[in-house]
Amino acid sequence: MKLTSFIRISLLTGTLFGMQANNAVSASTEDVELPDTLVTVLEEVNVTSVKQMSRLREQPEAATLLTRAQIEQAGALELRGISDVVPNFYMPEYGSRITSTIYVRGIGARMDNPSVGLNVDNVPYLNKDAYDFDITDIASVEMLRGPQSTLYGRNTMAGVINISTLSPMRYQGWRLTAEGGNGGRARVAAGWYHKFAPSFGLSINGAYSHLDGFFRNEYNGKKIDGENNWSGRVKANWNISRELTLQNVASAGILRQGGYPYESKASGKIEYNDTCFYRRFTFSDGLTLRYAPERFILTSISAVQYLDDNMTLDQDFLPQDFFTLTQKKKDTAVSEDIVVRNNGGGEKYDWLFGLFGFYKNLDMQAPVTFKDKGISDLIESHRNEANPSYPIKWDSRSFSLNSDFANRTFGVALYHKSELTLGNFRLSGALRLDYERSWLDYHSYCATSYTILRREGEGYEPYHNIPVDIDDYGKLKRDFLTLLPELAAVYSFPSGTGNLYGKISKGYKAGGFNTQMFSDVLQQRLMGIMGIGASYDVDDVVGYKPEQSWNYEIGGHFNLLSSSLVVDAALFYIDCRDQQLTMFPDGTTTGRIMTNAGKTRSFGGEFSLAWHATDRLSFNGSYGYTNARFRQFHNGISDFKGKYLPYAPGNTLYIQGLYTIPTGVPLLKNIILDVNLRGTGKIYWNESNEDYQKFYALLGASVTLGDDKMSLRIWGKNITDTSYHTFYFMSMGNEFFQRGKGVEVGATLRVSF
């Protein structure tokens, strides 16, 4: 599609579809107590605005702000709940909760560091394996698309998500939730909010959820995607003085989950014989101190995070004894972000300075266990084909290729932003100097043996026994240093009906190490002992380079028809170098590899509007279009120039109609009817574009009865039982898909007092 045609089509589409309204109000960083009338208008918005120098929709950003009421209406308990609702934001559901993959504007990462950052109550989550978790009593979700690397640093190449939870300074009392649905779904949550004094409040939240699952393993007839999930949070807000405020949020979660509903493309069946599960414990604590004298605001955000998980799976996903993988991690991270900025007050010039530092320590064990069929087909057969006169037989029908890792990463950054207001124009510039160093200590080892046979008469007899004793140690180091600039301009209409903006920014994601390739490195080392196979250069295979991009964007925010019609639009072009892609090595390999595509480019648009047609009727929706292709990428076998990037959807669509019926009956204040449609696709599954998921749309609906104190929401998702896939991968040359969920129905009861 030519760019001019795309612009015409997108502009037309933008006038037809709307989205969840972006509130024009951005709350300050502290949780102040507001009058009831103002709270009603703001819908308890509590945006993380430590680094925002103006209101959200006055900034040169493609941004979406979802309020508590909108989130509850959408039934969003985790980040996946806003997939497609936010234009060009896609978070597929597959595997287990460790696979927290997010794609925005053609940029995404299936393993290692994410491309979209996440902050919850100001705490930056540095490990994407912890992204997918339930969050109770969300006050607001703020999604900024496009590179946010200048202010937010690592993991924000495609955007950043800021989540704020409800504060005891805004609400006091109890909030209870109970939910049930098909698939054995059950969830209960409770939150207690109390102000012990006008300056001090405390909240305690807890939740438990259970799911039997939707998919069965045909090998044993058991459901495989069930889970049990516990979570808790303690939040304290203390206004120590007029100038000094404190917020501390501690949260923890325990997850026990099955997996994985991967079906063979050849058989169309989910059928494997070994145990699969995912277990996780997470803890985080974030302390935000804010000192605000008359002329400046100084904010300190100190955070600590801990993740302990275990992913065990049948890596061949077949009903045969090939091999299994267990990956155990313990990841500890500490970070400190210090931000100082002027206190505004209508000045023409605003400024901000920041200093950020972090340290991560990851200890991981990742043994791959070869079983009888794997030994026979992947090792013995290759060796015996090469030397049939003296075949071999492995002494044990099971052995492990063991890999232990210690990965330490240290980073520090200095950043600045300036804004200058000249009449109706506001000009801004920002710059970040970012440095990271990463170390990897690895230990690969294997202790096994095999016997060489020779012909004796009509059979074979043992000839020679060969021990296999591999014990490899190594240390690798990478340094990454970069400058990240950003320039932007905003023109605000004198009528106050909106603005237009233009922006140029650089995105960046540091390089790293392919720990999942060590099983292949060790396998080839073992094959080399037998005189077959090829050896890997560990330093070359295990390391991958940083990813960098330049993002060019124009857009606008508009408030029309006395603000009953809110419209946002943006067009973007992204020039990306060394984009990090997850690929499956050729042949009968056991791992995945992160590689760098030479050059890619992505262009597209995002359009959203919210129309409050009457007091009772409103329409919301969003549309995002992305055209992301390789400009230069040859993997040594094939040239993929001109092909679409895999896994990133070309279109996202959300349409919602809401109709409110007042009843005048106590405890049944309103009946809210909601009909919505979510669309995604086309999604290409591989670099050759041979396999893909067509565009699909999921119809949802709900009826909500009640008021702010008590409500019952009866809901349904994918009520037309649309068939689609959410994921594709290869293992040992075999292809697999994950099916999307079918019809989901349930009810949610909320009580506040």
LINDAJO-V872792 format. One record per residue. N is the residue number from 1. D_FIRST is the distance of its C-alpha to the first C-alpha in whole Angstrom. Layout:
BEGIN
n d_first
N D_FIRST
N D_FIRST
END
This chain:
BEGIN
n d_first
1 0
2 4
3 6
4 8
5 7
6 6
7 10
8 11
9 10
10 12
11 15
12 16
13 16
14 18
15 20
16 21
17 21
18 24
19 25
20 28
21 30
22 30
23 34
24 34
25 37
26 38
27 41
28 43
29 44
30 47
31 48
32 50
33 52
34 50
35 52
36 51
37 49
38 47
39 46
40 45
41 43
42 41
43 41
44 43
45 40
46 41
47 38
48 39
49 39
50 41
51 38
52 37
53 38
54 37
55 36
56 33
57 31
58 32
59 31
60 27
61 26
62 23
63 26
64 27
65 31
66 32
67 36
68 39
69 38
70 35
71 35
72 38
73 36
74 33
75 36
76 34
77 37
78 35
79 32
80 30
81 31
82 28
83 25
84 22
85 25
86 24
87 20
88 18
89 22
90 22
91 26
92 26
93 29
94 31
95 34
96 36
97 36
98 36
99 32
100 31
101 28
102 25
103 22
104 20
105 17
106 16
107 20
108 23
109 26
110 28
111 31
112 33
113 32
114 30
115 27
116 28
117 31
118 34
119 37
120 39
121 42
122 41
123 41
124 39
125 38
126 38
127 37
128 34
129 37
130 38
131 35
132 35
133 38
134 40
135 40
136 43
137 43
138 40
139 40
140 37
141 34
142 32
143 28
144 27
145 23
146 22
147 25
148 29
149 30
150 32
151 34
152 34
153 34
154 33
155 31
156 29
157 26
158 24
159 26
160 29
161 31
162 34
163 36
164 40
165 42
166 45
167 48
168 51
169 52
170 50
171 51
172 54
173 55
174 54
175 50
176 50
177 48
178 48
179 45
180 45
181 43
182 42
183 42
184 45
185 44
186 46
187 46
188 49
189 48
190 51
191 51
192 54
193 54
194 57
195 58
196 61
197 61
198 60
199 58
200 58
201 56
202 55
203 53
204 53
205 50
206 50
207 48
208 48
209 45
210 46
211 43
212 45
213 41
214 39
215 39
216 42
217 42
218 43
219 46
220 48
221 47
222 47
223 44
224 42
225 40
226 43
227 44
228 46
229 45
230 48
231 47
232 49
233 49
234 51
235 50
236 53
237 53
238 55
239 56
240 58
241 59
242 57
243 56
244 55
245 53
246 53
247 50
248 50
249 48
250 49
251 47
252 48
253 46
254 47
255 45
256 46
257 43
258 43
259 40
260 37
261 36
262 34
263 34
264 34
265 31
266 34
267 36
268 34
269 37
270 38
271 41
272 43
273 46
274 46
275 46
276 43
277 44
278 43
279 45
280 45
281 47
282 45
283 47
284 46
285 48
286 47
287 49
288 48
289 51
290 50
291 52
292 52
293 55
294 54
295 52
296 50
297 48
298 49
299 47
300 48
301 46
302 48
303 46
304 47
305 45
306 47
307 45
308 47
309 45
310 45
311 42
312 44
313 42
314 42
315 40
316 39
317 39
318 41
319 44
320 46
321 48
322 45
323 45
324 45
325 43
326 45
327 44
328 46
329 45
330 47
331 45
332 47
333 45
334 46
335 45
336 46
337 44
338 46
339 44
340 46
341 45
342 46
343 47
344 45
345 48
346 46
347 46
348 43
349 43
350 42
351 42
352 42
353 43
354 42
355 44
356 42
357 44
358 44
359 45
360 44
361 46
362 45
363 47
364 46
365 47
366 45
367 47
368 46
369 48
370 48
371 50
372 52
373 49
374 47
375 50
376 50
377 47
378 45
379 48
380 51
381 49
382 48
383 51
384 53
385 50
386 51
387 55
388 56
389 60
390 60
391 58
392 57
393 58
394 57
395 60
396 58
397 55
398 54
399 53
400 51
401 49
402 49
403 47
404 48
405 46
406 47
407 44
408 45
409 43
410 44
411 42
412 43
413 41
414 41
415 39
416 39
417 37
418 38
419 37
420 39
421 39
422 39
423 39
424 36
425 34
426 35
427 34
428 34
429 34
430 34
431 35
432 36
433 38
434 38
435 40
436 40
437 42
438 42
439 45
440 45
441 48
442 48
443 50
444 49
445 52
446 53
447 57
448 57
449 59
450 58
451 61
452 61
453 63
454 65
455 66
456 69
457 71
458 68
459 66
460 65
461 67
462 66
463 66
464 65
465 64
466 61
467 60
468 57
469 57
470 54
471 55
472 52
473 52
474 49
475 48
476 45
477 44
478 41
479 41
480 37
481 38
482 35
483 34
484 32
485 31
486 30
487 29
488 28
489 29
490 30
491 31
492 32
493 33
494 37
495 37
496 36
497 33
498 30
499 29
500 26
501 25
502 24
503 24
504 24
505 26
506 26
507 26
508 28
509 30
510 33
511 33
512 36
513 37
514 36
515 39
516 38
517 38
518 42
519 43
520 41
521 43
522 46
523 45
524 45
525 48
526 50
527 48
528 49
529 53
530 53
531 52
532 48
533 45
534 43
535 44
536 42
537 42
538 42
539 41
540 38
541 37
542 38
543 36
544 33
545 32
546 30
547 27
548 26
549 23
550 22
551 20
552 19
553 19
554 20
555 21
556 24
557 26
558 28
559 31
560 31
561 34
562 37
563 34
564 34
565 30
566 29
567 25
568 23
569 20
570 18
571 15
572 15
573 15
574 17
575 18
576 20
577 23
578 25
579 23
580 26
581 25
582 27
583 28
584 30
585 32
586 33
587 36
588 38
589 38
590 39
591 36
592 33
593 32
594 30
595 29
596 27
597 23
598 23
599 20
600 17
601 14
602 13
603 11
604 11
605 13
606 17
607 18
608 22
609 25
610 28
611 30
612 34
613 34
614 38
615 41
616 40
617 36
618 33
619 29
620 27
621 24
622 21
623 17
624 15
625 12
626 11
627 9
628 12
629 13
630 16
631 16
632 20
633 21
634 24
635 26
636 29
637 28
638 25
639 22
640 19
641 17
642 13
643 14
644 13
645 16
646 18
647 20
648 17
649 16
650 12
651 14
652 17
653 19
654 22
655 24
656 28
657 31
658 34
659 37
660 41
661 44
662 47
663 50
664 53
665 54
666 56
667 53
668 51
669 50
670 46
671 44
672 40
673 38
674 35
675 32
676 28
677 25
678 23
679 20
680 18
681 16
682 14
683 17
684 17
685 21
686 21
687 20
688 19
689 17
690 20
691 21
692 19
693 19
694 17
695 17
696 20
697 22
698 26
699 28
700 31
701 34
702 37
703 40
704 42
705 46
706 48
707 48
708 48
709 51
710 50
711 47
712 46
713 42
714 42
715 38
716 36
717 33
718 30
719 33
720 31
721 31
722 28
723 28
724 25
725 25
726 25
727 26
728 26
729 28
730 31
731 34
732 36
733 34
734 34
735 30
736 31
737 29
738 30
739 30
740 29
741 32
742 33
743 35
744 36
745 39
746 41
747 43
748 44
749 47
750 47
751 51
752 51
753 55
END
